[in-house]
Amino acid sequence: MMKLNHLNLTVTDVVETRKLFETYFGFTGSKEVGNEKFALLFGEDGFVLNLMRGAQVSYPETFHVGFVQESEERVNEINRRLKEDGFGVDPPRKFHGGWTFYFRAPDGFLIEVVHQPQVIPVDP
C-alpha cells in the first residue's frame, strides 16, 4: 500500500497560512521547527504539510487542497467559523455528489471542504 506522506506548499505568509490550517483543519505545528520562513505541520492521520515562504507565489487556477469531513454538519460549522472570522465563503451546496464549499487561502490557492457520503472507486 502506498500513502501520500507530505506536501510542500509555497506561500507568501507562512505564519497566517499556518494559523489557517491549525485553526480550521486540526493541524498541529512542530514546536521545534517553524518560523516566518518555514513551518512543519502534522495532520491527525500523520500527514505532513510543509509551508515554505516564497517571494512570488502563483498556483494554477484549478489547483486546490481538499479536506473531507465526517458530516454535512461539520462542513456547515467550518463554513460558519470562516465567515465569522472574515473569510469570503459562499454557503455550502450539493456538488459532485457531496456537500461542499470552496474558499481562497490568504495566498490565493483554493481550499475545498467537503462531506462525500460515498466515494465511487475509479477502475484502473
N, CA, C and O atoms as a printed pandas DataFrame, in Angstrom:
     atom_number atom_name residue_name chain_id  residue_number  x_coord  y_coord  z_coord
0              1         N          MET        A               1    0.840   -1.177    0.000
1              2        CA          MET        A               1    0.000    0.000    0.000
2              3         C          MET        A               1    0.890    1.247    0.000
3              4         O          MET        A               1    1.885    1.317    0.722
4              5         N          MET        A               2    0.518    2.208   -0.808
5              6        CA          MET        A               2    1.266    3.453   -0.861
6              7         C          MET        A               2    0.426    4.551   -0.224
7              8         O          MET        A               2   -0.785    4.621   -0.435
8              9         N          LYS        A               3    1.078    5.407    0.558
9             10        CA          LYS        A               3    0.390    6.500    1.244
10            11         C          LYS        A               3    1.134    7.792    0.972
11            12         O          LYS        A               3    2.358    7.851    1.082
12            13         N          LEU        A               4    0.388    8.827    0.616
13            14        CA          LEU        A               4    0.998   10.136    0.439
14            15         C          LEU        A               4    1.522   10.595    1.796
15            16         O          LEU        A               4    0.770   10.645    2.770
16            17         N          ASN        A               5    2.804   10.929    1.861
17            18        CA          ASN        A               5    3.454   11.264    3.118
18            19         C          ASN        A               5    3.424   12.742    3.446
19            20         O          ASN        A               5    3.144   13.120    4.583
20            21         N          HIS        A               6    3.709   13.584    2.462
21            22        CA          HIS        A               6    3.763   15.010    2.747
22            23         C          HIS        A               6    3.530   15.836    1.490
23            24         O          HIS        A               6    3.603   15.343    0.365
24            25         N          LEU        A               7    3.249   17.096    1.724
25            26        CA          LEU        A               7    3.044   18.061    0.654
26            27         C          LEU        A               7    3.736   19.341    1.062
27            28         O          LEU        A               7    3.666   19.748    2.222
28            29         N          ASN        A               8    4.400   19.973    0.121
29            30        CA          ASN        A               8    5.044   21.248    0.380
30            31         C          ASN        A               8    4.268   22.324   -0.361
31            32         O          ASN        A               8    4.105   22.243   -1.578
32            33         N          LEU        A               9    3.783   23.339    0.365
33            34        CA          LEU        A               9    3.113   24.478   -0.242
34            35         C          LEU        A               9    4.005   25.699   -0.079
35            36         O          LEU        A               9    4.498   25.980    1.014
36            37         N          THR        A              10    4.205   26.413   -1.165
37            38        CA          THR        A              10    4.937   27.668   -1.102
38            39         C          THR        A              10    3.922   28.780   -0.905
39            40         O          THR        A              10    2.952   28.883   -1.655
40            41         N          VAL        A              11    4.146   29.610    0.102
41            42        CA          VAL        A              11    3.207   30.680    0.461
42            43         C          VAL        A              11    3.990   31.964    0.734
43            44         O          VAL        A              11    5.187   31.919    1.019
44            45         N          THR        A              12    3.317   33.093    0.647
45            46        CA          THR        A              12    3.992   34.359    0.944
46            47         C          THR        A              12    3.963   34.688    2.425
47            48         O          THR        A              12    4.809   35.442    2.906
48            49         N          ASP        A              13    2.995   34.129    3.161
49            50        CA          ASP        A              13    2.891   34.396    4.593
50            51         C          ASP        A              13    2.730   33.081    5.348
51            52         O          ASP        A              13    1.620   32.577    5.519
52            53         N          VAL        A              14    3.853   32.540    5.791
53            54        CA          VAL        A              14    3.867   31.249    6.486
54            55         C          VAL        A              14    3.053   31.310    7.772
55            56         O          VAL        A              14    2.305   30.379    8.069
56            57         N          VAL        A              15    3.185   32.383    8.538
57            58        CA          VAL        A              15    2.519   32.488    9.837
58            59         C          VAL        A              15    0.993   32.472    9.673
59            60         O          VAL        A              15    0.309   31.737   10.386
60            61         N          GLU        A              16    0.454   33.268    8.747
61            62        CA          GLU        A              16   -1.000   33.314    8.530
62            63         C          GLU        A              16   -1.533   31.997    7.977
63            64         O          GLU        A              16   -2.594   31.535    8.398
64            65         N          THR        A              17   -0.814   31.391    7.043
65            66        CA          THR        A              17   -1.266   30.129    6.459
66            67         C          THR        A              17   -1.215   29.012    7.491
67            68         O          THR        A              17   -2.091   28.148    7.524
68            69         N          ARG        A              18   -0.193   29.033    8.327
69            70        CA          ARG        A              18   -0.100   28.044    9.409
70            71         C          ARG        A              18   -1.308   28.171   10.336
71            72         O          ARG        A              18   -1.915   27.168   10.709
72            73         N          LYS        A              19   -1.656   29.408   10.707
73            74        CA          LYS        A              19   -2.821   29.639   11.578
74            75         C          LYS        A              19   -4.094   29.079   10.947
75            76         O          LYS        A              19   -4.922   28.476   11.630
76            77         N          LEU        A              20   -4.241   29.282    9.644
77            78        CA          LEU        A              20   -5.422   28.788    8.937
78            79         C          LEU        A              20   -5.540   27.271    9.076
79            80         O          LEU        A              20   -6.600   26.763    9.442
80            81         N          PHE        A              21   -4.460   26.547    8.787
81            82        CA          PHE        A              21   -4.503   25.086    8.848
82            83         C          PHE        A              21   -4.657   24.568   10.278
83            84         O          PHE        A              21   -5.305   23.544   10.495
84            85         N          GLU        A              22   -4.079   25.251   11.239
85            86        CA          GLU        A              22   -4.224   24.826   12.633
86            87         C          GLU        A              22   -5.634   25.118   13.153
87            88         O          GLU        A              22   -6.234   24.276   13.822
88            89         N          THR        A              23   -6.157   26.286   12.855
89            90        CA          THR        A              23   -7.445   26.721   13.405
90            91         C          THR        A              23   -8.629   25.959   12.838
91            92         O          THR        A              23   -9.530   25.568   13.581
92            93         N          TYR        A              24   -8.636   25.745   11.533
93            94        CA          TYR        A              24   -9.832   25.189   10.894
94            95         C          TYR        A              24   -9.720   23.723   10.496
95            96         O          TYR        A              24  -10.742   23.071   10.280
96            97         N          PHE        A              25   -8.489   23.182   10.393
97            98        CA          PHE        A              25   -8.346   21.829    9.876
98            99         C          PHE        A              25   -7.570   20.889   10.783
99           100         O          PHE        A              25   -7.187   19.800   10.357
100          101         N          GLY        A              26   -7.332   21.292   12.029
101          102        CA          GLY        A              26   -6.787   20.388   13.031
102          103         C          GLY        A              26   -5.312   20.044   12.905
103          104         O          GLY        A              26   -4.855   19.089   13.533
104          105         N          PHE        A              27   -4.557   20.790   12.116
105          106        CA          PHE        A              27   -3.125   20.521   12.037
106          107         C          PHE        A              27   -2.434   21.016   13.306
107          108         O          PHE        A              27   -2.875   21.974   13.941
108          109         N          THR        A              28   -1.357   20.348   13.654
109          110        CA          THR        A              28   -0.539   20.731   14.799
110          111         C          THR        A              28    0.837   21.106   14.280
111          112         O          THR        A              28    1.457   20.348   13.534
112          113         N          GLY        A              29    1.308   22.272   14.675
113          114        CA          GLY        A              29    2.622   22.726   14.240
114          115         C          GLY        A              29    3.727   22.168   15.110
115          116         O          GLY        A              29    3.561   22.004   16.318
116          117         N          SER        A              30    4.852   21.878   14.489
117          118        CA          SER        A              30    6.021   21.430   15.225
118          119         C          SER        A              30    6.520   22.557   16.112
119          120         O          SER        A              30    6.617   23.703   15.673
120          121         N          LYS        A              31    6.835   22.235   17.354
121          122        CA          LYS        A              31    7.364   23.239   18.275
122          123         C          LYS        A              31    8.864   23.453   18.037
123          124         O          LYS        A              31    9.398   24.514   18.360
124          125         N          GLU        A              32    9.540   22.448   17.474
125          126        CA          GLU        A              32   10.970   22.549   17.227
126          127         C          GLU        A              32   11.285   23.222   15.890
127          128         O          GLU        A              32   12.332   23.851   15.738
128          129         N          VAL        A              33   10.380   23.088   14.929
129          130        CA          VAL        A              33   10.629   23.605   13.582
130          131         C          VAL        A              33    9.508   24.561   13.213
131          132         O          VAL        A              33    8.338   24.178   13.183
132          133         N          GLY        A              34    9.865   25.797   12.935
133          134        CA          GLY        A              34    8.857   26.740   12.487
134          135         C          GLY        A              34    9.258   28.173   12.755
135          136         O          GLY        A              34    9.730   28.514   13.839
136          137         N          ASN        A              35    9.062   29.005   11.749
137          138        CA          ASN        A              35    9.323   30.433   11.866
138          139         C          ASN        A              35    8.586   31.121   10.724
139          140         O          ASN        A              35    7.683   30.527   10.136
140          141         N          GLU        A              36    8.945   32.346   10.399
141          142        CA          GLU        A              36    8.247   33.068    9.338
142          143         C          GLU        A              36    8.644   32.586    7.942
143          144         O          GLU        A              36    8.047   33.005    6.951
144          145         N          LYS        A              37    9.651   31.707    7.857
145          146        CA          LYS        A              37   10.107   31.196    6.558
146          147         C          LYS        A              37    9.679   29.750    6.303
147          148         O          LYS        A              37    9.584   29.331    5.150
148          149         N          PHE        A              38    9.422   28.987    7.361
149          150        CA          PHE        A              38    9.131   27.563    7.208
150          151         C          PHE        A              38    8.293   27.070    8.378
151          152         O          PHE        A              38    8.528   27.451    9.525
152          153         N          ALA        A              39    7.319   26.225    8.085
153          154        CA          ALA        A              39    6.529   25.584    9.143
154          155         C          ALA        A              39    6.322   24.121    8.785
155          156         O          ALA        A              39    6.142   23.767    7.620
156          157         N          LEU        A              40    6.351   23.304    9.784
157          158        CA          LEU        A              40    6.131   21.871    9.650
158          159         C          LEU        A              40    4.861   21.555   10.426
159          160         O          LEU        A              40    4.815   21.704   11.648
160          161         N          LEU        A              41    3.816   21.111    9.700
161          162        CA          LEU        A              41    2.519   20.834   10.318
162          163         C          LEU        A              41    2.175   19.361   10.178
163          164         O          LEU        A              41    2.525   18.721    9.186
164          165         N          PHE        A              42    1.479   18.824   11.189
165          166        CA          PHE        A              42    1.096   17.419   11.192
166          167         C          PHE        A              42   -0.418   17.291   11.252
167          168         O          PHE        A              42   -1.074   17.911   12.089
168          169         N          GLY        A              43   -0.969   16.472   10.346
169          170        CA          GLY        A              43   -2.390   16.164   10.373
170          171         C          GLY        A              43   -2.664   15.054   11.364
171          172         O          GLY        A              43   -1.744   14.381   11.829
172          173         N          GLU        A              44   -3.933   14.865   11.687
173          174        CA          GLU        A              44   -4.323   13.835   12.663
174          175         C          GLU        A              44   -3.941   12.429   12.213
175          176         O          GLU        A              44   -3.726   11.549   13.045
176          177         N          ASP        A              45   -3.855   12.212   10.892
177          178        CA          ASP        A              45   -3.529   10.883   10.364
178          179         C          ASP        A              45   -2.040   10.698   10.085
179          180         O          ASP        A              45   -1.644    9.693    9.495
180          181         N          GLY        A              46   -1.204   11.660   10.505
181          182        CA          GLY        A              46    0.230   11.565   10.295
182          183         C          GLY        A              46    0.721   12.265    9.044
183          184         O          GLY        A              46    1.925   12.316    8.796
184          185         N          PHE        A              47   -0.189   12.801    8.258
185          186        CA          PHE        A              47    0.202   13.540    7.052
186          187         C          PHE        A              47    0.998   14.771    7.454
187          188         O          PHE        A              47    0.672   15.435    8.439
188          189         N          VAL        A              48    2.047   15.077    6.689
189          190        CA          VAL        A              48    2.912   16.218    6.985
190          191         C          VAL        A              48    2.698   17.291    5.920
191          192         O          VAL        A              48    2.749   17.012    4.722
192          193         N          LEU        A              49    2.463   18.501    6.367
193          194        CA          LEU        A              49    2.293   19.641    5.475
194          195         C          LEU        A              49    3.413   20.630    5.766
195          196         O          LEU        A              49    3.517   21.153    6.875
196          197         N          ASN        A              50    4.251   20.885    4.761
197          198        CA          ASN        A              50    5.325   21.864    4.886
198          199         C          ASN        A              50    4.865   23.166    4.259
199          200         O          ASN        A              50    4.289   23.166    3.170
200          201         N          LEU        A              51    5.111   24.254    4.927
201          202        CA          LEU        A              51    4.854   25.573    4.374
202          203         C          LEU        A              51    6.192   26.276    4.234
203          204         O          LEU        A              51    6.942   26.391    5.203
204          205         N          MET        A              52    6.491   26.744    3.037
205          206        CA          MET        A              52    7.749   27.439    2.788
206          207         C          MET        A              52    7.443   28.803    2.190
207          208         O          MET        A              52    6.593   28.929    1.309
208          209         N          ARG        A              53    8.142   29.819    2.674
209          210        CA          ARG        A              53    7.911   31.167    2.172
210          211         C          ARG        A              53    8.570   31.363    0.810
211          212         O          ARG        A              53    9.715   30.971    0.586
212          213         N          GLY        A              54    7.817   31.979   -0.084
213          214        CA          GLY        A              54    8.320   32.346   -1.400
214          215         C          GLY        A              54    7.948   33.795   -1.660
215          216         O          GLY        A              54    6.918   34.266   -1.179
216          217         N          ALA        A              55    8.765   34.498   -2.406
217          218        CA          ALA        A              55    8.513   35.913   -2.672
218          219         C          ALA        A              55    7.309   36.110   -3.581
219          220         O          ALA        A              55    6.486   36.992   -3.336
220          221         N          GLN        A              56    7.197   35.302   -4.622
221          222        CA          GLN        A              56    6.072   35.387   -5.535
222          223         C          GLN        A              56    5.479   33.993   -5.670
223          224         O          GLN        A              56    6.166   33.044   -6.048
224          225         N          VAL        A              57    4.209   33.887   -5.357
225          226        CA          VAL        A              57    3.550   32.594   -5.396
226          227         C          VAL        A              57    2.401   32.658   -6.385
227          228         O          VAL        A              57    1.580   33.575   -6.347
228          229         N          SER        A              58    2.353   31.677   -7.267
229          230        CA          SER        A              58    1.273   31.626   -8.249
230          231         C          SER        A              58    0.909   30.171   -8.502
231          232         O          SER        A              58    1.715   29.401   -9.024
232          233         N          TYR        A              59   -0.300   29.806   -8.131
233          234        CA          TYR        A              59   -0.795   28.454   -8.377
234          235         C          TYR        A              59   -1.741   28.481   -9.577
235          236         O          TYR        A              59   -2.401   29.493   -9.814
236          237         N          PRO        A              60   -1.818   27.390  -10.335
237          238        CA          PRO        A              60   -2.792   27.333  -11.426
238          239         C          PRO        A              60   -4.216   27.511  -10.884
239          240         O          PRO        A              60   -4.492   27.153   -9.738
240          241         N          GLU        A              61   -5.095   28.048  -11.682
241          242        CA          GLU        A              61   -6.471   28.341  -11.262
242          243         C          GLU        A              61   -7.186   27.117  -10.692
243          244         O          GLU        A              61   -7.965   27.250   -9.748
244          245         N          THR        A              62   -6.938   25.932  -11.241
245          246        CA          THR        A              62   -7.651   24.733  -10.798
246          247         C          THR        A              62   -6.972   24.017   -9.632
247          248         O          THR        A              62   -7.531   23.055   -9.104
248          249         N          PHE        A              63   -5.793   24.454   -9.217
249          250        CA          PHE        A              63   -5.114   23.825   -8.086
250          251         C          PHE        A              63   -5.934   24.049   -6.825
251          252         O          PHE        A              63   -6.403   25.159   -6.573
252          253         N          HIS        A              64   -6.108   22.995   -6.033
253          254        CA          HIS        A              64   -6.770   23.156   -4.745
254          255         C          HIS        A              64   -6.378   22.040   -3.794
255          256         O          HIS        A              64   -5.887   20.986   -4.201
256          257         N          VAL        A              65   -6.608   22.300   -2.530
257          258        CA          VAL        A              65   -6.366   21.354   -1.458
258          259         C          VAL        A              65   -7.728   21.016   -0.872
259          260         O          VAL        A              65   -8.508   21.922   -0.579
260          261         N          GLY        A              66   -8.034   19.731   -0.694
261          262        CA          GLY        A              66   -9.350   19.333   -0.216
262          263         C          GLY        A              66   -9.304   18.653    1.140
263          264         O          GLY        A              66   -8.396   17.877    1.436
264          265         N          PHE        A              67  -10.312   18.963    1.965
265          266        CA          PHE        A              67  -10.444   18.357    3.288
266          267         C          PHE        A              67  -11.801   17.693    3.400
267          268         O          PHE        A              67  -12.833   18.363    3.379
268          269         N          VAL        A              68  -11.799   16.363    3.521
269          270        CA          VAL        A              68  -13.024   15.597    3.677
270          271         C          VAL        A              68  -13.458   15.657    5.133
271          272         O          VAL        A              68  -12.648   15.483    6.044
272          273         N          GLN        A              69  -14.743   15.904    5.338
273          274        CA          GLN        A              69  -15.309   15.985    6.685
274          275         C          GLN        A              69  -16.257   14.817    6.922
275          276         O          GLN        A              69  -16.765   14.217    5.975
276          277         N          GLU        A              70  -16.490   14.499    8.189
277          278        CA          GLU        A              70  -17.304   13.334    8.527
278          279         C          GLU        A              70  -18.806   13.549    8.347
279          280         O          GLU        A              70  -19.569   12.583    8.330
280          281         N          SER        A              71  -19.236   14.802    8.212
281          282        CA          SER        A              71  -20.677   15.059    8.093
282          283         C          SER        A              71  -20.931   16.409    7.426
283          284         O          SER        A              71  -20.048   17.264    7.360
284          285         N          GLU        A              72  -22.151   16.576    6.937
285          286        CA          GLU        A              72  -22.562   17.867    6.388
286          287         C          GLU        A              72  -22.543   18.932    7.488
287          288         O          GLU        A              72  -22.212   20.089    7.228
288          289         N          GLU        A              73  -22.895   18.545    8.705
289          290        CA          GLU        A              73  -22.900   19.481    9.820
290          291         C          GLU        A              73  -21.507   20.049   10.075
291          292         O          GLU        A              73  -21.355   21.232   10.382
292          293         N          ARG        A              74  -20.495   19.197    9.944
293          294        CA          ARG        A              74  -19.115   19.661   10.141
294          295         C          ARG        A              74  -18.715   20.645    9.034
295          296         O          ARG        A              74  -18.041   21.639    9.305
296          297         N          VAL        A              75  -19.124   20.373    7.800
297          298        CA          VAL        A              75  -18.871   21.300    6.697
298          299         C          VAL        A              75  -19.518   22.643    7.002
299          300         O          VAL        A              75  -18.905   23.696    6.826
300          301         N          ASN        A              76  -20.780   22.594    7.468
301          302        CA          ASN        A              76  -21.505   23.827    7.806
302          303         C          ASN        A              76  -20.811   24.592    8.929
303          304         O          ASN        A              76  -20.731   25.820    8.892
304          305         N          GLU        A              77  -20.314   23.871    9.918
305          306        CA          GLU        A              77  -19.644   24.504   11.056
306          307         C          GLU        A              77  -18.361   25.224   10.617
307          308         O          GLU        A              77  -18.115   26.358   11.028
308          309         N          ILE        A              78  -17.553   24.574    9.794
309          310        CA          ILE        A              78  -16.316   25.199    9.314
310          311         C          ILE        A              78  -16.654   26.422    8.467
311          312         O          ILE        A              78  -15.988   27.452    8.571
312          313         N          ASN        A              79  -17.677   26.315    7.635
313          314        CA          ASN        A              79  -18.111   27.438    6.809
314          315         C          ASN        A              79  -18.516   28.625    7.681
315          316         O          ASN        A              79  -18.130   29.764    7.420
316          317         N          ARG        A              80  -19.295   28.342    8.712
317          318        CA          ARG        A              80  -19.763   29.398    9.626
318          319         C          ARG        A              80  -18.588   30.074   10.327
319          320         O          ARG        A              80  -18.540   31.301   10.408
320          321         N          ARG        A              81  -17.645   29.290   10.831
321          322        CA          ARG        A              81  -16.489   29.852   11.533
322          323         C          ARG        A              81  -15.639   30.717   10.615
323          324         O          ARG        A              81  -15.199   31.799   11.003
324          325         N          LEU        A              82  -15.410   30.234    9.389
325          326        CA          LEU        A              82  -14.632   31.020    8.427
326          327         C          LEU        A              82  -15.326   32.343    8.125
327          328         O          LEU        A              82  -14.686   33.393    8.076
328          329         N          LYS        A              83  -16.641   32.283    7.923
329          330        CA          LYS        A              83  -17.405   33.502    7.616
330          331         C          LYS        A              83  -17.334   34.476    8.786
331          332         O          LYS        A              83  -17.112   35.669    8.583
332          333         N          GLU        A              84  -17.522   33.976   10.017
333          334        CA          GLU        A              84  -17.449   34.819   11.210
334          335         C          GLU        A              84  -16.073   35.467   11.366
335          336         O          GLU        A              84  -15.956   36.572   11.895
336          337         N          ASP        A              85  -15.033   34.769   10.900
337          338        CA          ASP        A              85  -13.673   35.272   11.023
338          339         C          ASP        A              85  -13.236   36.118    9.823
339          340         O          ASP        A              85  -12.068   36.490    9.710
340          341         N          GLY        A              86  -14.190   36.419    8.925
341          342        CA          GLY        A              86  -13.914   37.361    7.851
342          343         C          GLY        A              86  -13.485   36.786    6.518
343          344         O          GLY        A              86  -13.131   37.541    5.612
344          345         N          PHE        A              87  -13.508   35.464    6.371
345          346        CA          PHE        A              87  -13.170   34.873    5.084
346          347         C          PHE        A              87  -14.367   34.998    4.146
347          348         O          PHE        A              87  -15.516   34.905    4.577
348          349         N          GLY        A              88  -14.092   35.205    2.879
349          350        CA          GLY        A              88  -15.148   35.263    1.876
350          351         C          GLY        A              88  -15.529   33.865    1.450
351          352         O          GLY        A              88  -14.887   33.274    0.582
352          353         N          VAL        A              89  -16.580   33.332    2.065
353          354        CA          VAL        A              89  -17.033   31.978    1.735
354          355         C          VAL        A              89  -18.501   32.015    1.333
355          356         O          VAL        A              89  -19.319   32.701    1.946
356          357         N          ASP        A              90  -18.807   31.261    0.291
357          358        CA          ASP        A              90  -20.206   31.058   -0.081
358          359         C          ASP        A              90  -20.761   29.919    0.763
359          360         O          ASP        A              90  -19.995   29.100    1.272
360          361         N          PRO        A              91  -22.080   29.856    0.920
361          362        CA          PRO        A              91  -22.665   28.743    1.678
362          363         C          PRO        A              91  -22.366   27.402    1.004
363          364         O          PRO        A              91  -22.210   27.343   -0.216
364          365         N          PRO        A              92  -22.287   26.330    1.787
365          366        CA          PRO        A              92  -22.093   25.005    1.190
366          367         C          PRO        A              92  -23.265   24.659    0.272
367          368         O          PRO        A              92  -24.368   25.191    0.402
368          369         N          ARG        A              93  -22.981   23.743   -0.665
369          370        CA          ARG        A              93  -24.017   23.306   -1.595
370          371         C          ARG        A              93  -23.719   21.890   -2.074
371          372         O          ARG        A              93  -22.605   21.387   -1.927
372          373         N          LYS        A              94  -24.737   21.260   -2.648
373          374        CA          LYS        A              94  -24.544   19.944   -3.256
374          375         C          LYS        A              94  -23.766   20.126   -4.546
375          376         O          LYS        A              94  -24.147   20.932   -5.396
376          377         N          PHE        A              95  -22.675   19.377   -4.699
377          378        CA          PHE        A              95  -21.848   19.497   -5.882
378          379         C          PHE        A              95  -21.024   18.226   -6.031
379          380         O          PHE        A              95  -20.381   17.801   -5.071
380          381         N          HIS        A              96  -21.027   17.619   -7.189
381          382        CA          HIS        A              96  -20.273   16.386   -7.462
382          383         C          HIS        A              96  -20.578   15.279   -6.450
383          384         O          HIS        A              96  -19.679   14.533   -6.062
384          385         N          GLY        A              97  -21.812   15.170   -6.029
385          386        CA          GLY        A              97  -22.205   14.112   -5.102
386          387         C          GLY        A              97  -21.853   14.373   -3.656
387          388         O          GLY        A              97  -21.987   13.478   -2.822
388          389         N          GLY        A              98  -21.406   15.574   -3.336
389          390        CA          GLY        A              98  -21.035   15.884   -1.954
390          391         C          GLY        A              98  -21.640   17.196   -1.506
391          392         O          GLY        A              98  -22.256   17.916   -2.292
392          393         N          TRP        A              99  -21.456   17.496   -0.234
393          394        CA          TRP        A              99  -21.863   18.763    0.372
394          395         C          TRP        A              99  -20.579   19.544    0.565
395          396         O          TRP        A              99  -19.723   19.126    1.345
396          397         N          THR        A             100  -20.417   20.676   -0.128
397          398        CA          THR        A             100  -19.102   21.280   -0.221
398          399         C          THR        A             100  -19.131   22.790   -0.368
399          400         O          THR        A             100  -20.157   23.377   -0.712
400          401         N          PHE        A             101  -18.005   23.401   -0.106
401          402        CA          PHE        A             101  -17.753   24.798   -0.460
402          403         C          PHE        A             101  -16.260   24.969   -0.688
403          404         O          PHE        A             101  -15.441   24.176   -0.223
404          405         N          TYR        A             102  -15.935   26.019   -1.411
405          406        CA          TYR        A             102  -14.548   26.372   -1.708
406          407         C          TYR        A             102  -14.295   27.787   -1.192
407          408         O          TYR        A             102  -15.208   28.610   -1.119
408          409         N          PHE        A             103  -13.051   28.052   -0.839
409          410        CA          PHE        A             103  -12.660   29.419   -0.500
410          411         C          PHE        A             103  -11.174   29.571   -0.791
411          412         O          PHE        A             103  -10.453   28.587   -0.957
412          413         N          ARG        A             104  -10.740   30.797   -0.849
413          414        CA          ARG        A             104   -9.338   31.077   -1.139
414          415         C          ARG        A             104   -8.562   31.311    0.155
415          416         O          ARG        A             104   -8.986   32.069    1.028
416          417         N          ALA        A             105   -7.424   30.647    0.252
417          418        CA          ALA        A             105   -6.498   30.861    1.361
418          419         C          ALA        A             105   -5.854   32.230    1.179
419          420         O          ALA        A             105   -5.952   32.815    0.100
420          421         N          PRO        A             106   -5.196   32.754    2.216
421          422        CA          PRO        A             106   -4.558   34.063    2.097
422          423         C          PRO        A             106   -3.627   34.195    0.886
423          424         O          PRO        A             106   -3.479   35.292    0.347
424          425         N          ASP        A             107   -3.007   33.111    0.457
425          426        CA          ASP        A             107   -2.112   33.166   -0.697
426          427         C          ASP        A             107   -2.819   32.923   -2.026
427          428         O          ASP        A             107   -2.170   32.887   -3.071
428          429         N          GLY        A             108   -4.124   32.758   -2.001
429          430        CA          GLY        A             108   -4.887   32.668   -3.233
430          431         C          GLY        A             108   -5.208   31.276   -3.732
431          432         O          GLY        A             108   -6.022   31.140   -4.646
432          433         N          PHE        A             109   -4.606   30.230   -3.173
433          434        CA          PHE        A             109   -4.968   28.897   -3.651
434          435         C          PHE        A             109   -6.315   28.488   -3.054
435          436         O          PHE        A             109   -6.702   28.940   -1.977
436          437         N          LEU        A             110   -7.017   27.617   -3.788
437          438        CA          LEU        A             110   -8.340   27.179   -3.355
438          439         C          LEU        A             110   -8.244   26.094   -2.302
439          440         O          LEU        A             110   -7.351   25.246   -2.334
440          441         N          ILE        A             111   -9.181   26.138   -1.370
441          442        CA          ILE        A             111   -9.351   25.067   -0.398
442          443         C          ILE        A             111  -10.790   24.602   -0.518
443          444         O          ILE        A             111  -11.717   25.412   -0.532
444          445         N          GLU        A             112  -10.971   23.291   -0.604
445          446        CA          GLU        A             112  -12.304   22.687   -0.643
446          447         C          GLU        A             112  -12.570   21.996    0.689
447          448         O          GLU        A             112  -11.703   21.309    1.228
448          449         N          VAL        A             113  -13.770   22.184    1.208
449          450        CA          VAL        A             113  -14.227   21.488    2.409
450          451         C          VAL        A             113  -15.447   20.694    1.971
451          452         O          VAL        A             113  -16.403   21.272    1.455
452          453         N          VAL        A             114  -15.430   19.381    2.167
453          454        CA          VAL        A             114  -16.473   18.534    1.576
454          455         C          VAL        A             114  -16.827   17.357    2.478
455          456         O          VAL        A             114  -15.972   16.781    3.152
456          457         N          HIS        A             115  -18.098   17.023    2.469
457          458        CA          HIS        A             115  -18.553   15.731    3.007
458          459         C          HIS        A             115  -19.074   14.955    1.819
459          460         O          HIS        A             115  -19.975   15.408    1.114
460          461         N          GLN        A             116  -18.507   13.790    1.603
461          462        CA          GLN        A             116  -18.909   12.953    0.487
462          463         C          GLN        A             116  -19.313   11.600    1.054
463          464         O          GLN        A             116  -18.455   10.799    1.427
464          465         N          PRO        A             117  -20.630   11.338    1.122
465          466        CA          PRO        A             117  -21.093   10.125    1.781
466          467         C          PRO        A             117  -20.619    8.836    1.125
467          468         O          PRO        A             117  -20.437    7.824    1.801
468          469         N          GLN        A             118  -20.420    8.869   -0.184
469          470        CA          GLN        A             118  -19.989    7.661   -0.875
470          471         C          GLN        A             118  -18.943    8.028   -1.902
471          472         O          GLN        A             118  -19.186    8.828   -2.805
472          473         N          VAL        A             119  -17.782    7.434   -1.751
473          474        CA          VAL        A             119  -16.724    7.654   -2.723
474          475         C          VAL        A             119  -16.823    6.537   -3.754
475          476         O          VAL        A             119  -16.844    5.358   -3.401
476          477         N          ILE        A             120  -16.885    6.913   -5.027
477          478        CA          ILE        A             120  -17.007    5.936   -6.100
478          479         C          ILE        A             120  -15.609    5.547   -6.557
479          480         O          ILE        A             120  -14.849    6.404   -7.006
480          481         N          PRO        A             121  -15.253    4.260   -6.450
481          482        CA          PRO        A             121  -13.910    3.849   -6.874
482          483         C          PRO        A             121  -13.726    4.023   -8.379
483          484         O          PRO        A             121  -14.661    3.855   -9.162
484          485         N          VAL        A             122  -12.508    4.362   -8.757
485          486        CA          VAL        A             122  -12.168    4.508  -10.168
486          487         C          VAL        A             122  -11.422    3.260  -10.603
487          488         O          VAL        A             122  -10.443    2.861   -9.972
488          489         N          ASP        A             123  -11.893    2.637  -11.695
489          490        CA          ASP        A             123  -11.203    1.448  -12.207
490          491         C          ASP        A             123   -9.892    1.864  -12.841
491          492         O          ASP        A             123   -9.835    2.849  -13.578
492          493         N          PRO        A             124   -8.816    1.098  -12.549
493          494        CA          PRO        A             124   -7.515    1.444  -13.154
494          495         C          PRO        A             124   -7.503    1.192  -14.646
495          496         O          PRO        A             124   -6.490    1.429  -15.304
